Amino acid sequence: MSSITQTQPNYLSFSSLVTLFAAILGITIMFFPVLNLPVEQRHVAGLGIIIISLWATAKLPEHLTAVLFFLVAMLMGLGTPTVVFSGFSSSAFWMIFGGLVIASAVKNTGLSDRIVHSVADKLNGSYARLVLGVIVVGILLGFVMPSATARIALLIPIIIVMSEGFGFHSGSKGRTGLVLAAIFGTFFPTFSVLPNNVPNMVLVGSIETLYNIEPLYGEYLMLHFPVLGVLKALVIWGLIVWQFPDTPKAYVSPHETTPPFTRAQFKMSVILAVTVGLWLTDFIHHISPAWIAVGAAFLLLLPGFGLVNGKQFNDDIKLPPFLIVAGILGLGALLSSSGLSNVIAHQLTQTLPLSSGHDFMNFMSLALMAMTTSVATTAPGVPAVLTPLAEQLAHAAGLPLNTVLMTQVLGFSTPIFIYQVPPLVIGMQLAGEKMIHGAKMVLMLAITSALVLLPLDYLWWKLLGWI
């Protein structure tokens, strides 16, 4: 009897109350004119609140929440099928497919074991040392591989095998911590490296088009890397060690000497090297990392040549990750197509306390505005919405135009909800980790960034003469 009682859900938990409140708020906005918005935008806003709360609290399985979004959006006619189901045709969706097939092949050929054996002994020691080592590897990889999604797809299968080697099995805090270290470590600090994330490149393109200003790699790195790169990496490290503490066992290689390459490992190494090479040179050929990954997946699945057979494919490639990513991207597309994201951004600009001579307040307001805008537009949409307003904002704040433009980076690199950044979702799905762990980390990192890192950014920018 007691065991049955222990499995009953806690309907009065904080997350349950948040979900209930969000549901009531969302339904109220959808069906009552409590906001001065067109009916369609009210419907989209209400549905968005409900769906985001369900993803944030995981009160429904994430893939079921995605199905609920598709169902309600289509039944209510909130968007065309092209918009609602746009996630299924996105590069992020197909990056998951390619990444999962590559991860399956790396695991099943034993190549991931070989890679782990070559580096794991250098990370032996405390859990804190291990987590920090993974974060540093992720940052260094960011300097040579422009695509965050590609970096995550490359790291995850290696990290999973490494976790097992240190005694962290599926469901353990240690495994979750190492996965988060890889994903967060290679994603967030590299916003300080100009070409390394999609929002960065959208910002650069918008600035060049609208203001004929070309941001310089070195200047951008100097402005952002010390705080947004190094200090944020240390915050990520501290949060993981605090939230997911564990004790690793000493890593011992199962082989006294390195065994020779098998034919399958050699073939996998060649395919992986070509894939990574194409990812590294995407600035030359302009082929999306997703299509490169799909090409690699095709070769790995090809009968008679590939390295992933039918059984392995069925075992390793599951449907839920695809539904989740498609749902997240579809919600972002619906917010944008409805015009709601623009309404939110313009409303924020009207209410900001901007006035010349109050530099710290202006700086914080601009950065927090970009953070808030990202909730409605997702990170890549922030530059598209805010860059055209930069000149007006610079005049109101009495700040240089370049300074106002660069505050966007502080905002779109600090998401509040995990759905705002598809690469994080992709990483959690590739690793088979619960989305709630990533969602909590995103929120804690956002709070720490707003309270600690943004003021430090202000001081650093002032020291450099940007303010």
SEKOL-376770 format. One line per 8 residues: number of its first residue (from 1); their letters; for each residue x, y, z of C-alpha. Coordinates in nm, 4 decimals, always signed. Layout:
NUM = a = X/Y/Z ~ ...
//
This chain:
1 = mssitqtq = +0.0000/+0.0000/+0.0000 ~ +0.2789/+0.2378/+0.0895 ~ +0.4529/+0.1831/-0.2433 ~ +0.1310/+0.2773/-0.4243 ~ +0.1014/+0.5932/-0.2158 ~ +0.4569/+0.6953/-0.2977 ~ +0.3907/+0.6867/-0.6717 ~ +0.0879/+0.9182/-0.6557
9 = pnylsfss = +0.1583/+1.2540/-0.8253 ~ +0.1787/+1.5599/-0.6045 ~ -0.1002/+1.7779/-0.7392 ~ -0.0145/+2.0587/-0.4971 ~ +0.3494/+2.0864/-0.6000 ~ +0.4847/+2.4240/-0.7093 ~ +0.5150/+2.3106/-1.0706 ~ +0.1527/+2.1908/-1.0668
17 = lvtlfaai = +0.0361/+2.5274/-0.9356 ~ +0.2414/+2.7083/-1.2011 ~ +0.0879/+2.4911/-1.4726 ~ -0.2641/+2.5479/-1.3380 ~ -0.2114/+2.9246/-1.3170 ~ -0.0673/+2.9336/-1.6703 ~ -0.3609/+2.7308/-1.8032 ~ -0.6159/+2.9664/-1.6430
25 = lgitimff = -0.4248/+3.2736/-1.7642 ~ -0.3854/+3.1331/-2.1145 ~ -0.7533/+3.0391/-2.1488 ~ -0.8582/+3.3802/-2.0127 ~ -0.6405/+3.5608/-2.2680 ~ -0.7647/+3.3373/-2.5496 ~ -1.1375/+3.3801/-2.4914 ~ -1.1797/+3.7130/-2.3095
33 = pvlnlpve = -1.0674/+4.0584/-2.4325 ~ -0.8325/+4.1237/-2.1396 ~ -0.5550/+4.2394/-2.3752 ~ -0.5843/+4.5103/-2.6376 ~ -0.4905/+4.2741/-2.9197 ~ -0.6631/+4.1330/-3.2269 ~ -0.8470/+3.8065/-3.1605 ~ -0.5924/+3.5946/-3.3509
41 = qrhvaglg = -0.3000/+3.7369/-3.1521 ~ -0.4871/+3.6792/-2.8244 ~ -0.5422/+3.3172/-2.9216 ~ -0.1748/+3.2718/-3.0095 ~ -0.0613/+3.4434/-2.6874 ~ -0.2878/+3.2277/-2.4711 ~ -0.1843/+2.9046/-2.6405 ~ +0.1818/+3.0061/-2.6148
49 = iiiislwa = +0.1525/+3.0604/-2.2378 ~ -0.0077/+2.7184/-2.1878 ~ +0.2382/+2.5290/-2.4079 ~ +0.5479/+2.7027/-2.2678 ~ +0.4350/+2.6308/-1.9102 ~ +0.3846/+2.2622/-1.9925 ~ +0.7328/+2.2397/-2.1452 ~ +0.8812/+2.4276/-1.8497
57 = taklpehl = +0.7187/+2.2107/-1.5816 ~ +0.7104/+1.8781/-1.7734 ~ +0.3638/+1.8050/-1.6364 ~ +0.2987/+1.6343/-1.9692 ~ +0.5664/+1.4422/-2.1596 ~ +0.7371/+1.6979/-2.3842 ~ +0.6396/+1.5226/-2.7070 ~ +0.2745/+1.5079/-2.5959
65 = tavlfflv = +0.2818/+1.8831/-2.5307 ~ +0.4084/+1.9284/-2.8866 ~ +0.1192/+1.7183/-3.0199 ~ -0.1226/+1.9310/-2.8128 ~ +0.0235/+2.2447/-2.9719 ~ -0.0205/+2.1057/-3.3243 ~ -0.3778/+1.9960/-3.2472 ~ -0.5023/+2.3205/-3.0890
73 = amlmglgt = -0.3254/+2.5467/-3.3394 ~ -0.4828/+2.3650/-3.6334 ~ -0.8307/+2.3194/-3.4808 ~ -0.8471/+2.6915/-3.3984 ~ -0.6991/+2.7946/-3.7317 ~ -0.4224/+2.9983/-3.5672 ~ -0.1857/+2.9454/-3.8569 ~ -0.1522/+2.7675/-4.1863
81 = ptvvfsgf = -0.0106/+2.4132/-4.1889 ~ +0.3024/+2.5622/-4.3465 ~ +0.3573/+2.7720/-4.0322 ~ +0.2361/+2.5326/-3.7616 ~ +0.4293/+2.2359/-3.9010 ~ +0.7280/+2.4412/-4.0216 ~ +0.9499/+2.2666/-3.7681 ~ +0.9295/+1.9436/-3.9664
89 = sssafwmi = +1.0971/+2.1098/-4.2649 ~ +1.3539/+2.3030/-4.0621 ~ +1.7249/+2.2292/-4.0625 ~ +1.7125/+2.1754/-3.6827 ~ +1.4653/+1.8883/-3.7286 ~ +1.6901/+1.7173/-3.9824 ~ +1.9984/+1.7906/-3.7742 ~ +1.8422/+1.5728/-3.5038
97 = fgglvias = +1.7942/+1.2913/-3.7552 ~ +2.1505/+1.3141/-3.8847 ~ +2.2924/+1.3587/-3.5356 ~ +2.1128/+1.0547/-3.3967 ~ +2.2297/+0.8329/-3.6829 ~ +2.5896/+0.9569/-3.6463 ~ +2.5726/+0.9023/-3.2691 ~ +2.4378/+0.5503/-3.3239
105 = avkntgls = +2.7204/+0.4666/-3.5640 ~ +2.9894/+0.6146/-3.3389 ~ +2.8560/+0.4073/-3.0482 ~ +2.7953/+0.0806/-3.2332 ~ +3.1350/+0.0759/-3.4057 ~ +3.3135/+0.1343/-3.0738 ~ +3.4713/+0.4570/-3.2013 ~ +3.3275/+0.6555/-2.9111
113 = drivhsva = +3.4958/+0.4136/-2.6671 ~ +3.8279/+0.4648/-2.8446 ~ +3.7981/+0.8445/-2.8311 ~ +3.7010/+0.8374/-2.4639 ~ +3.9892/+0.6049/-2.3717 ~ +4.2333/+0.8519/-2.5286 ~ +4.1198/+1.1525/-2.3225 ~ +3.9415/+1.0262/-2.0095
121 = dklngsya = +4.2538/+0.9491/-1.8067 ~ +4.3529/+1.3170/-1.8372 ~ +4.0270/+1.4118/-1.6628 ~ +4.0627/+1.1709/-1.3709 ~ +4.0172/+1.3387/-1.0355 ~ +3.7304/+1.5277/-0.8769 ~ +3.3856/+1.5735/-1.0266 ~ +3.4452/+1.9492/-1.0445
129 = rlvlgviv = +3.7623/+1.8911/-1.2493 ~ +3.5747/+1.6573/-1.4829 ~ +3.2892/+1.9022/-1.5436 ~ +3.5312/+2.1906/-1.5995 ~ +3.7319/+1.9817/-1.8459 ~ +3.4214/+1.9063/-2.0523 ~ +3.3236/+2.2763/-2.0569 ~ +3.6717/+2.3817/-2.1697
137 = vgillgfv = +3.6670/+2.1242/-2.4506 ~ +3.3295/+2.2603/-2.5614 ~ +3.4584/+2.6188/-2.5689 ~ +3.7756/+2.5274/-2.7589 ~ +3.5683/+2.3363/-3.0125 ~ +3.3693/+2.6552/-3.0621 ~ +3.6732/+2.8348/-3.2015 ~ +3.7133/+2.5857/-3.4868
145 = mpsatari = +3.3568/+2.4650/-3.5578 ~ +3.1064/+2.7444/-3.6319 ~ +2.7829/+2.5480/-3.5874 ~ +2.6627/+2.5040/-3.2278 ~ +2.4289/+2.2238/-3.3303 ~ +2.7102/+2.0393/-3.5061 ~ +2.9353/+2.0739/-3.2010 ~ +2.6649/+1.9330/-2.9770
153 = allipiii = +2.5948/+1.6451/-3.2160 ~ +2.9660/+1.5605/-3.2169 ~ +3.0114/+1.5815/-2.8390 ~ +2.7043/+1.4002/-2.7073 ~ +2.7867/+1.0384/-2.8059 ~ +3.1394/+1.0815/-2.6698 ~ +3.0156/+1.2316/-2.3419 ~ +2.7650/+0.9493/-2.2914
161 = vmsegfgf = +3.0366/+0.6848/-2.3220 ~ +3.2672/+0.8923/-2.0997 ~ +2.9942/+0.9135/-1.8352 ~ +2.9697/+0.5344/-1.8245 ~ +3.3469/+0.5109/-1.7890 ~ +3.3378/+0.7323/-1.4806 ~ +3.0546/+0.5298/-1.3275 ~ +2.7695/+0.7635/-1.4194
169 = hsgskgrt = +2.4827/+0.5590/-1.5586 ~ +2.1610/+0.6779/-1.7215 ~ +1.9508/+0.8754/-1.4740 ~ +2.2418/+0.9635/-1.2450 ~ +2.3230/+1.3226/-1.1520 ~ +2.6775/+1.2779/-1.2797 ~ +2.5660/+1.1781/-1.6284 ~ +2.3166/+1.4646/-1.6447
177 = glvlaaif = +2.5857/+1.7045/-1.5221 ~ +2.8362/+1.5990/-1.7881 ~ +2.5744/+1.6195/-2.0636 ~ +2.4775/+1.9698/-1.9494 ~ +2.8454/+2.0674/-1.9283 ~ +2.8945/+1.9622/-2.2899 ~ +2.5791/+2.1307/-2.4215 ~ +2.5911/+2.4513/-2.2166
185 = gtffptfs = +2.9712/+2.4737/-2.2319 ~ +2.9888/+2.4667/-2.6096 ~ +2.6775/+2.6810/-2.6612 ~ +2.6614/+2.9763/-2.4215 ~ +3.0251/+3.0953/-2.3899 ~ +3.0716/+3.0800/-2.7678 ~ +2.8182/+3.3590/-2.8192 ~ +3.1268/+3.5711/-2.7522
193 = vlpnnvpn = +3.2914/+3.4366/-3.0705 ~ +3.1455/+3.6179/-3.3711 ~ +3.0554/+3.3458/-3.6253 ~ +2.9655/+3.0727/-3.3793 ~ +2.5886/+3.0885/-3.3383 ~ +2.2985/+3.1650/-3.5710 ~ +2.1762/+3.4756/-3.3778 ~ +2.5268/+3.6252/-3.4027
201 = mvlvgsie = +2.5214/+3.5931/-3.7806 ~ +2.1659/+3.7298/-3.8061 ~ +2.2827/+4.0315/-3.6044 ~ +2.5879/+4.0839/-3.8251 ~ +2.3775/+4.0626/-4.1398 ~ +2.1177/+4.3044/-4.0028 ~ +2.3814/+4.5583/-3.8954 ~ +2.5581/+4.5459/-4.2312
209 = tlyniepl = +2.2309/+4.5798/-4.4234 ~ +2.0722/+4.8584/-4.2189 ~ +2.3699/+5.0622/-4.0983 ~ +2.6586/+4.9647/-4.3276 ~ +2.8660/+4.8664/-4.0221 ~ +3.0791/+4.5515/-4.0330 ~ +3.1562/+4.4120/-3.6836 ~ +3.5185/+4.3009/-3.6454
217 = ygeylmlh = +3.6058/+3.9561/-3.5098 ~ +3.8750/+4.0775/-3.2661 ~ +3.6762/+4.3758/-3.1415 ~ +3.3705/+4.1560/-3.0845 ~ +3.5810/+3.8965/-2.9014 ~ +3.7420/+4.1582/-2.6767 ~ +3.4038/+4.3083/-2.5912 ~ +3.2232/+3.9840/-2.5097
225 = fpvlgvlk = +3.4652/+3.6997/-2.4305 ~ +3.5884/+3.8026/-2.0807 ~ +3.2386/+3.8139/-1.9262 ~ +3.0028/+3.6438/-2.1726 ~ +3.2635/+3.3764/-2.2438 ~ +3.4918/+3.3109/-1.9459 ~ +3.2761/+3.4241/-1.6531 ~ +2.9597/+3.2670/-1.7929
233 = alviwgli = +3.1507/+2.9389/-1.8365 ~ +3.2504/+2.9550/-1.4696 ~ +2.8886/+3.0220/-1.3702 ~ +2.7779/+2.7189/-1.5745 ~ +3.0458/+2.5110/-1.4032 ~ +2.9347/+2.6243/-1.0571 ~ +2.5655/+2.5653/-1.1260 ~ +2.6255/+2.2123/-1.2571
241 = vwqfpdtp = +2.8499/+2.1122/-0.9660 ~ +2.5943/+2.2575/-0.7231 ~ +2.2768/+2.1208/-0.8832 ~ +2.4055/+1.7823/-1.0048 ~ +2.6711/+1.6734/-0.7526 ~ +2.8193/+1.3279/-0.7902 ~ +3.1402/+1.1368/-0.7277 ~ +3.3173/+0.9771/-1.0241
249 = kayvsphe = +3.5012/+0.6516/-0.9952 ~ +3.8576/+0.6475/-1.1263 ~ +3.8567/+0.5875/-1.4988 ~ +4.0517/+0.2771/-1.5948 ~ +4.0919/+0.1791/-1.9577 ~ +3.9678/-0.1750/-2.0273 ~ +4.2723/-0.2304/-2.2489 ~ +4.6359/-0.2306/-2.1358
257 = ttppftra = +4.7340/-0.1357/-2.4880 ~ +4.5259/+0.0424/-2.7478 ~ +4.3615/-0.2198/-2.9703 ~ +4.4008/-0.1846/-3.3471 ~ +4.1371/-0.0060/-3.5517 ~ +3.8619/-0.2306/-3.6796 ~ +3.7447/-0.1919/-4.0386 ~ +3.4165/-0.0411/-3.9160
265 = qfkmsvil = +3.5990/+0.2094/-3.6933 ~ +3.8248/+0.3129/-3.9797 ~ +3.5252/+0.3657/-4.2092 ~ +3.3444/+0.5606/-3.9363 ~ +3.6541/+0.7752/-3.8764 ~ +3.6728/+0.8664/-4.2447 ~ +3.3023/+0.9547/-4.2649 ~ +3.3240/+1.1542/-3.9403
273 = avtvglwl = +3.6383/+1.3378/-4.0550 ~ +3.4736/+1.4376/-4.3836 ~ +3.1575/+1.5436/-4.1986 ~ +3.3483/+1.7564/-3.9467 ~ +3.5609/+1.8994/-4.2278 ~ +3.2484/+2.0113/-4.4111 ~ +3.1066/+2.1552/-4.0887 ~ +3.4290/+2.3492/-4.0327
281 = tdfihhis = +3.4255/+2.4968/-4.3829 ~ +3.0590/+2.5919/-4.4090 ~ +3.1644/+2.9557/-4.4537 ~ +3.3125/+2.8490/-4.7894 ~ +3.0479/+2.6157/-4.9334 ~ +2.7452/+2.7558/-4.7399 ~ +2.5856/+2.4128/-4.6989 ~ +2.3821/+2.3896/-4.3787
289 = pawiavga = +2.5321/+2.1609/-4.1120 ~ +2.1981/+1.9798/-4.1079 ~ +2.2232/+1.8679/-4.4704 ~ +2.5830/+1.7608/-4.4153 ~ +2.4639/+1.5489/-4.1224 ~ +2.1820/+1.4008/-4.3327 ~ +2.4337/+1.3135/-4.6052 ~ +2.6497/+1.1343/-4.3497
297 = afllllpg = +2.3411/+0.9565/-4.2148 ~ +2.2527/+0.8344/-4.5645 ~ +2.5963/+0.6761/-4.6046 ~ +2.5807/+0.5213/-4.2581 ~ +2.2406/+0.3659/-4.3321 ~ +2.3217/+0.2512/-4.6870 ~ +2.2800/-0.1292/-4.7138 ~ +2.6065/-0.3058/-4.7828
305 = fglvngkq = +2.8126/+0.0022/-4.7009 ~ +2.6654/+0.1630/-4.3898 ~ +2.7409/+0.1006/-4.0251 ~ +2.3903/+0.1190/-3.8750 ~ +2.1662/-0.1792/-3.9461 ~ +1.7869/-0.1918/-3.9266 ~ +1.7722/-0.3162/-3.5682 ~ +2.0187/-0.0528/-3.4455
313 = fnddiklp = +1.8217/+0.2157/-3.6293 ~ +1.4952/+0.1067/-3.4645 ~ +1.6624/+0.0869/-3.1224 ~ +1.8468/+0.4205/-3.1366 ~ +1.6238/+0.6512/-3.3444 ~ +1.3064/+0.7368/-3.1533 ~ +1.0137/+0.9607/-3.2544 ~ +0.9708/+1.1882/-2.9443
321 = pflivagi = +1.2795/+1.4079/-3.0076 ~ +1.1513/+1.4929/-3.3554 ~ +0.8047/+1.5891/-3.2283 ~ +0.9517/+1.8068/-2.9529 ~ +1.1835/+2.0019/-3.1814 ~ +0.9138/+2.0425/-3.4473 ~ +0.6713/+2.1691/-3.1825 ~ +0.9169/+2.4208/-3.0397
329 = lglgalls = +1.0065/+2.5566/-3.3818 ~ +0.6411/+2.5623/-3.4858 ~ +0.5494/+2.7707/-3.1813 ~ +0.8257/+3.0194/-3.2629 ~ +0.7067/+3.0427/-3.6224 ~ +0.3459/+3.0957/-3.5102 ~ +0.4448/+3.3763/-3.2711 ~ +0.6329/+3.5461/-3.5525
337 = ssglsnvi = +0.3752/+3.4987/-3.8294 ~ +0.0931/+3.6276/-3.6083 ~ +0.2819/+3.9535/-3.5549 ~ +0.2745/+3.9016/-3.1785 ~ +0.6532/+3.9106/-3.1433 ~ +0.6694/+4.2535/-3.3106 ~ +0.3893/+4.3842/-3.0897 ~ +0.5742/+4.2721/-2.7769
345 = ahqltqtl = +0.9050/+4.4229/-2.8920 ~ +0.7543/+4.7596/-2.9842 ~ +0.5592/+4.7707/-2.6580 ~ +0.8826/+4.7133/-2.4684 ~ +1.0576/+4.9984/-2.6485 ~ +0.7746/+5.2332/-2.5494 ~ +0.7973/+5.1422/-2.1807 ~ +1.1767/+5.1357/-2.1360
353 = plssghdf = +1.3102/+5.3912/-1.8836 ~ +1.5668/+5.5341/-2.1268 ~ +1.7115/+5.8786/-2.0617 ~ +2.0454/+6.0348/-2.1477 ~ +2.2948/+6.0377/-1.8609 ~ +2.1620/+5.7281/-1.6831 ~ +2.4022/+5.4864/-1.8459 ~ +2.3676/+5.1896/-1.6110
361 = mnfmslal = +1.9866/+5.1966/-1.6194 ~ +1.9924/+5.2358/-1.9976 ~ +2.2371/+4.9472/-2.0386 ~ +2.0377/+4.7114/-1.8173 ~ +1.7087/+4.8111/-1.9809 ~ +1.8382/+4.7423/-2.3316 ~ +1.9884/+4.4060/-2.2364 ~ +1.6761/+4.2958/-2.0489
369 = mamttsva = +1.4587/+4.4111/-2.3397 ~ +1.6536/+4.1816/-2.5723 ~ +1.6130/+3.8970/-2.3205 ~ +1.2379/+3.9526/-2.3031 ~ +1.1986/+3.9884/-2.6792 ~ +1.3696/+3.6525/-2.7218 ~ +1.0829/+3.4862/-2.5324 ~ +0.8451/+3.5853/-2.8130
377 = ttapgvpa = +1.0770/+3.5622/-3.1123 ~ +1.3330/+3.2960/-3.0019 ~ +1.7006/+3.3970/-3.0069 ~ +1.7549/+3.4315/-3.3857 ~ +1.4515/+3.6600/-3.4116 ~ +1.5857/+3.9243/-3.1718 ~ +1.8202/+4.0983/-3.4206 ~ +1.5523/+4.0938/-3.6903
385 = vltplaeq = +1.3081/+4.2751/-3.4597 ~ +1.5361/+4.5081/-3.2600 ~ +1.8096/+4.6101/-3.5058 ~ +1.5762/+4.8415/-3.7047 ~ +1.4893/+5.0169/-3.3753 ~ +1.8525/+5.0625/-3.2639 ~ +1.8979/+5.4183/-3.3923 ~ +1.5837/+5.5353/-3.2126
393 = lahaaglp = +1.6920/+5.3585/-2.8926 ~ +2.0451/+5.5030/-2.9138 ~ +1.9039/+5.8554/-2.9436 ~ +1.6734/+5.8040/-2.6440 ~ +1.9512/+5.6558/-2.4272 ~ +2.2276/+5.8916/-2.5350 ~ +2.4514/+5.5935/-2.6163 ~ +2.6562/+5.5177/-2.9294
401 = lntvlmtq = +2.4724/+5.3161/-3.1942 ~ +2.7323/+5.0355/-3.1791 ~ +2.6799/+5.0005/-2.8041 ~ +2.3033/+4.9689/-2.8406 ~ +2.3457/+4.7111/-3.1174 ~ +2.5834/+4.4999/-2.9081 ~ +2.3460/+4.4902/-2.6093 ~ +2.1337/+4.2559/-2.8197
409 = vlgfstpi = +2.4046/+3.9907/-2.7797 ~ +2.3668/+4.0037/-2.4010 ~ +1.9937/+3.9473/-2.4403 ~ +1.9677/+3.6754/-2.7031 ~ +2.2535/+3.4815/-2.5403 ~ +2.0509/+3.4658/-2.2174 ~ +1.7306/+3.2701/-2.2820 ~ +1.4750/+3.2297/-2.0057
417 = fiyqvppl = +1.3093/+2.9167/-2.1419 ~ +1.4796/+2.6251/-2.3129 ~ +1.2431/+2.6357/-2.6115 ~ +1.4043/+2.9662/-2.7184 ~ +1.7231/+2.7900/-2.8280 ~ +1.6741/+2.4780/-3.0449 ~ +2.0380/+2.3583/-3.0109 ~ +1.9816/+2.3031/-2.6375
425 = vigmqlag = +1.6677/+2.1024/-2.7078 ~ +1.8521/+1.9009/-2.9718 ~ +2.1334/+1.8242/-2.7268 ~ +1.8991/+1.7075/-2.4513 ~ +1.7134/+1.4851/-2.6961 ~ +2.0314/+1.3379/-2.8445 ~ +2.1473/+1.2516/-2.4922 ~ +1.8104/+1.1120/-2.3852
433 = ekmihgak = +1.8008/+1.3454/-2.0848 ~ +1.4866/+1.4899/-1.9283 ~ +1.4090/+1.8349/-2.0644 ~ +1.3245/+1.9615/-1.7159 ~ +1.6933/+1.9462/-1.6160 ~ +1.7909/+2.1682/-1.9068 ~ +1.4966/+2.4008/-1.8434 ~ +1.5998/+2.4536/-1.4797
441 = mvlmlait = +1.9606/+2.5210/-1.5803 ~ +1.8504/+2.7739/-1.8426 ~ +1.6367/+2.9605/-1.5893 ~ +1.9063/+2.9608/-1.3181 ~ +2.1658/+3.0797/-1.5693 ~ +1.9328/+3.3577/-1.6849 ~ +1.8752/+3.4796/-1.3284 ~ +2.2477/+3.4690/-1.2462
449 = salvllpl = +2.3325/+3.6477/-1.5695 ~ +2.0799/+3.9247/-1.5056 ~ +2.1840/+3.9803/-1.1437 ~ +2.5612/+3.9270/-1.1677 ~ +2.6983/+3.9083/-1.5212 ~ +2.5106/+4.2023/-1.6746 ~ +2.6435/+4.4501/-1.4129 ~ +2.9945/+4.3082/-1.4690
457 = dylwwkll = +2.9430/+4.3488/-1.8432 ~ +2.8530/+4.7123/-1.7833 ~ +3.1771/+4.7708/-1.5921 ~ +3.3812/+4.5928/-1.8604 ~ +3.2209/+4.7902/-2.1432 ~ +3.2782/+5.1140/-1.9513 ~ +3.6447/+5.0201/-1.9031 ~ +3.6788/+4.9619/-2.2778
465 = gwi = +3.5166/+5.2966/-2.3576 ~ +3.1977/+5.1579/-2.5115 ~ +2.9891/+5.3493/-2.2569
//
